[in-house]
Amino acid sequence: MSSNGLRELRDDLAKLEIKLKRSLGQNFCHDPVVIQRIAKVCNVKPSDWILEIGAGTGYLTSSLAETAHNVTAVEIDTDLRPLMLKTTNDIPNIRIIFADILELNMATFKPSIIIGNLPYYCSSAILRQWANQTPEVPAFFMLPDDVVNHLKAKPGEPAYTAFSVFAQYAFTHKILFDVHPSSFFPRPNVGSTFVQFDKSPQPRLPKEVEDHFIRVVEGSFMLRRKTILNSLTGAGFDGQDVINAMNFLGLPTTIRGETLNFEQFKRLAGYISD
């Protein structure tokens, strides 16, 4: 990739007659400095088998392949095939798969590192997928700041959502560096952040218990700005059961879901039946 990544990307898209899809949230990183920094902070080693999600242009793919033993690049948009093939240029340790990562099992690739540039519309789903399928594998994702705000949000803050609760329960995250919108094409309206994810040091709940816990959390946020009692009742839980559980735990029935942390949700879920 040349030092003028934006010009190269624009030229490639024009020559190959590739039209970007707004529905896929496509904002490609063209900045060679950022791409090199990603490879550096991920501490890629010659023994690594990398699973890259949302390979897009193949620019990062090629950079990772310079050090890694193998890179499996998954991209949902088949229209990007000619650009991916041009960029990777038959590099022998790159395998390209055109598919929706959400329809695959990350574990089948046996990666040692997972890296990706995730659009807003599927970021939380892919993070949940990683946490459920390959939590022992460190993951590094470029995320829009809107998503990062949900990760960092504390109870009572506007960005605090059901996903915030799941994130605090299932994994840890570390902010590595911020990326200006000008490093992407098309230029997004918000900045991005490169984040490292690792599994939580606390053990996960048994699957059936966890599934119930998640239903309670999501149900509590179903009616934003409504009380937990009203939200959970609207989600199909028995109202009296919810009242009894909240009374037992000393929680006012007038509180909203966005005021509880994940430990409080775990206790609440333990006293509410399906």
C-alpha positions as CSV (number, residue, x, y, z in Angstrom):
1,M,0.0,0.0,0.0
2,S,1.4,3.4,-0.9
3,S,1.8,6.3,1.5
4,N,-1.3,8.0,-0.1
5,G,-3.8,5.4,0.9
6,L,-6.8,7.5,0.2
7,R,-5.9,8.1,-3.4
8,E,-5.0,4.5,-3.9
9,L,-8.3,3.3,-2.5
10,R,-10.3,5.8,-4.6
11,D,-8.5,4.7,-7.7
12,D,-9.0,1.0,-7.0
13,L,-12.7,1.5,-6.3
14,A,-13.1,3.5,-9.6
15,K,-11.1,1.2,-11.8
16,L,-12.8,-2.0,-10.5
17,E,-16.2,-0.2,-10.6
18,I,-17.0,-1.1,-7.0
19,K,-19.8,0.8,-5.3
20,L,-19.9,0.9,-1.5
21,K,-22.9,-0.2,0.4
22,R,-24.3,2.1,3.0
23,S,-26.4,-0.9,4.3
24,L,-23.2,-2.6,5.4
25,G,-21.8,0.4,7.1
26,Q,-18.7,0.3,5.0
27,N,-16.0,2.8,6.1
28,F,-12.6,1.4,5.0
29,C,-9.4,2.4,6.8
30,H,-6.9,3.7,4.2
31,D,-4.3,5.2,6.5
32,P,-1.1,3.2,6.3
33,V,0.1,4.6,9.7
34,V,-3.0,3.3,11.4
35,I,-2.8,-0.1,9.6
36,Q,0.8,-0.5,10.7
37,R,-0.1,0.5,14.2
38,I,-2.8,-2.1,14.4
39,A,-0.3,-4.9,13.5
40,K,2.1,-3.5,16.1
41,V,-0.3,-3.2,19.1
42,C,-1.7,-6.6,18.4
43,N,1.8,-8.0,18.8
44,V,1.4,-10.3,15.8
45,K,3.9,-13.2,15.9
46,P,5.2,-15.6,13.1
47,S,3.3,-18.4,14.9
48,D,-0.1,-16.6,14.9
49,W,-3.2,-17.8,13.0
50,I,-5.3,-14.7,12.6
51,L,-9.0,-14.5,11.9
52,E,-9.8,-11.2,10.4
53,I,-13.4,-10.0,10.4
54,G,-14.6,-7.5,7.8
55,A,-11.4,-7.6,5.7
56,G,-12.9,-5.0,3.2
57,T,-10.1,-3.7,1.0
58,G,-7.5,-6.3,2.1
59,Y,-5.0,-3.6,3.1
60,L,-4.8,-4.7,6.7
61,T,-5.0,-8.3,5.6
62,S,-1.8,-8.0,3.6
63,S,0.0,-6.1,6.4
64,L,-0.9,-8.8,9.0
65,A,0.3,-11.6,6.6
66,E,3.8,-10.1,6.5
67,T,4.3,-11.4,10.1
68,A,1.6,-14.0,10.9
69,H,1.8,-17.6,9.9
70,N,-1.7,-17.5,8.4
71,V,-4.5,-15.0,8.0
72,T,-8.1,-16.1,7.3
73,A,-10.0,-13.0,6.1
74,V,-13.8,-13.1,6.2
75,E,-15.7,-10.5,4.2
76,I,-19.5,-10.4,3.7
77,D,-19.5,-8.2,0.5
78,T,-18.7,-10.4,-2.6
79,D,-18.5,-7.2,-4.7
80,L,-15.2,-6.6,-3.0
81,R,-13.7,-9.8,-4.4
82,P,-11.7,-8.1,-7.2
83,L,-10.2,-5.6,-4.8
84,M,-9.3,-8.2,-2.2
85,L,-7.7,-10.3,-4.9
86,K,-5.7,-7.4,-6.3
87,T,-4.6,-6.3,-2.8
88,T,-3.6,-9.7,-1.5
89,N,-2.0,-10.6,-4.8
90,D,-1.9,-14.3,-4.2
91,I,0.0,-14.0,-1.0
92,P,0.3,-17.7,0.0
93,N,-0.6,-17.4,3.7
94,I,-3.9,-15.6,3.2
95,R,-7.2,-17.4,2.9
96,I,-10.2,-15.3,1.8
97,I,-13.8,-16.4,2.7
98,F,-16.8,-14.4,1.5
99,A,-19.4,-15.0,4.1
100,D,-21.3,-13.5,7.0
101,I,-19.2,-14.1,10.1
102,L,-22.4,-14.3,12.1
103,E,-23.3,-17.4,10.2
104,L,-20.0,-19.1,11.0
105,N,-18.4,-20.5,14.1
106,M,-15.2,-18.6,14.9
107,A,-13.8,-21.6,16.8
108,T,-13.6,-23.7,13.6
109,F,-10.8,-21.5,12.4
110,K,-8.7,-22.2,15.5
111,P,-7.3,-18.6,15.6
112,S,-4.7,-17.4,18.1
113,I,-5.8,-13.7,17.5
114,I,-9.0,-12.2,16.1
115,I,-8.9,-8.8,14.5
116,G,-11.5,-6.7,12.7
117,N,-13.0,-3.4,11.7
118,L,-16.6,-3.6,12.8
119,P,-19.5,-1.4,11.6
120,Y,-22.0,-0.1,14.1
121,Y,-24.9,-2.3,12.9
122,C,-23.3,-5.6,13.8
123,S,-20.6,-4.7,16.4
124,S,-22.5,-5.9,19.5
125,A,-23.6,-9.1,17.8
126,I,-20.1,-10.0,16.8
127,L,-18.7,-9.2,20.2
128,R,-21.4,-11.5,21.7
129,Q,-20.4,-14.1,19.2
130,W,-16.7,-13.9,20.1
131,A,-17.5,-14.0,23.8
132,N,-19.6,-17.1,23.3
133,Q,-17.5,-19.0,20.8
134,T,-13.8,-18.1,21.4
135,P,-13.6,-16.1,24.6
136,E,-10.1,-17.5,25.3
137,V,-8.8,-15.9,22.1
138,P,-7.8,-12.2,22.4
139,A,-9.7,-10.0,20.1
140,F,-8.8,-6.6,18.7
141,F,-11.6,-4.6,17.1
142,M,-11.9,-1.1,15.5
143,L,-15.2,0.2,16.7
144,P,-17.2,3.4,16.1
145,D,-17.1,5.6,19.2
146,D,-20.9,5.1,19.6
147,V,-20.3,1.5,20.4
148,V,-17.3,2.2,22.6
149,N,-19.5,4.6,24.6
150,H,-21.9,1.7,25.3
151,L,-18.9,-0.4,26.5
152,K,-17.7,2.3,28.9
153,A,-21.1,3.4,30.2
154,K,-21.9,3.1,33.8
155,P,-25.4,2.7,35.4
156,G,-27.4,5.8,35.1
157,E,-25.6,7.2,32.0
158,P,-27.4,7.7,28.7
159,A,-25.2,5.2,26.8
160,Y,-25.9,2.4,29.4
161,T,-27.8,-0.3,27.7
162,A,-28.5,-4.1,27.9
163,F,-25.3,-4.6,25.8
164,S,-23.3,-2.5,28.4
165,V,-24.5,-5.0,31.1
166,F,-23.5,-8.0,29.0
167,A,-20.1,-6.5,28.2
168,Q,-19.3,-5.9,31.9
169,Y,-20.4,-9.5,32.6
170,A,-18.7,-11.4,29.8
171,F,-15.4,-9.7,29.0
172,T,-12.9,-7.0,29.7
173,H,-11.8,-4.3,27.3
174,K,-8.8,-2.0,27.0
175,I,-8.8,1.2,24.9
176,L,-5.6,1.1,22.7
177,F,-5.8,4.2,20.5
178,D,-8.3,6.5,18.9
179,V,-8.6,7.0,15.1
180,H,-9.7,10.2,13.4
181,P,-12.6,10.0,10.9
182,S,-10.2,11.2,8.2
183,S,-8.5,7.8,8.3
184,F,-11.5,6.2,6.7
185,F,-13.3,6.3,3.4
186,P,-16.1,7.2,3.2
187,R,-15.4,9.5,6.1
188,P,-17.7,8.6,9.0
189,N,-19.5,11.1,11.1
190,V,-17.9,9.9,14.3
191,G,-14.4,8.8,15.3
192,S,-13.3,5.2,16.0
193,T,-11.3,3.5,18.7
194,F,-9.2,0.4,18.5
195,V,-10.0,-1.9,21.5
196,Q,-8.6,-5.1,22.9
197,F,-11.0,-7.6,24.4
198,D,-10.3,-10.5,26.7
199,K,-12.6,-12.9,28.6
200,S,-13.7,-11.9,32.0
201,P,-11.6,-13.2,34.9
202,Q,-14.9,-14.2,36.6
203,P,-16.4,-17.5,35.5
204,R,-19.5,-17.3,33.3
205,L,-22.8,-18.7,34.6
206,P,-24.0,-22.1,33.4
207,K,-25.7,-21.7,30.0
208,E,-29.3,-22.1,31.1
209,V,-28.8,-19.7,34.0
210,E,-26.9,-17.2,31.7
211,D,-29.7,-17.3,29.1
212,H,-32.2,-16.5,31.8
213,F,-30.0,-13.7,33.1
214,I,-29.7,-12.2,29.6
215,R,-33.5,-12.4,29.1
216,V,-34.0,-10.5,32.4
217,V,-31.5,-7.8,31.4
218,E,-32.9,-7.3,27.9
219,G,-36.4,-7.3,29.3
220,S,-35.4,-4.6,31.8
221,F,-34.3,-2.3,29.0
222,M,-37.2,-3.2,26.6
223,L,-39.2,-0.1,27.6
224,R,-36.6,2.6,27.9
225,R,-37.4,5.2,30.6
226,K,-40.0,2.8,32.1
227,T,-39.6,1.1,35.5
228,I,-38.0,-2.4,35.6
229,L,-41.4,-3.7,36.8
230,N,-43.2,-2.4,33.8
231,S,-40.5,-3.4,31.3
232,L,-40.2,-7.0,32.6
233,T,-44.0,-7.3,32.7
234,G,-44.1,-6.1,29.1
235,A,-41.4,-8.7,28.3
236,G,-43.6,-11.5,29.6
237,F,-42.4,-12.0,33.1
238,D,-44.9,-12.3,35.9
239,G,-45.4,-8.9,37.6
240,Q,-46.0,-10.3,41.1
241,D,-42.9,-12.5,40.8
242,V,-40.8,-9.4,39.8
243,I,-42.3,-7.4,42.8
244,N,-41.4,-10.2,45.2
245,A,-37.9,-10.5,43.9
246,M,-37.3,-6.7,44.1
247,N,-38.7,-6.5,47.6
248,F,-36.5,-9.4,48.7
249,L,-33.4,-7.6,47.4
250,G,-34.5,-4.3,48.8
251,L,-34.9,-2.7,45.4
252,P,-37.6,0.0,44.9
253,T,-40.2,-1.1,42.3
254,T,-39.9,2.4,40.8
255,I,-36.3,2.1,39.6
256,R,-35.4,1.7,35.9
257,G,-33.2,-0.9,34.3
258,E,-30.5,1.6,33.5
259,T,-29.7,2.1,37.2
260,L,-28.6,-1.5,38.0
261,N,-25.1,-2.9,37.4
262,F,-24.6,-6.4,36.2
263,E,-24.1,-7.9,39.7
264,Q,-27.4,-6.5,40.7
265,F,-29.0,-7.9,37.6
266,K,-27.5,-11.3,38.3
267,R,-29.1,-11.3,41.8
268,L,-32.4,-10.1,40.4
269,A,-32.5,-12.8,37.7
270,G,-31.8,-15.4,40.4
271,Y,-35.1,-14.6,42.1
272,I,-37.3,-14.2,39.0
273,S,-38.7,-17.3,37.3
274,D,-39.2,-17.7,33.5
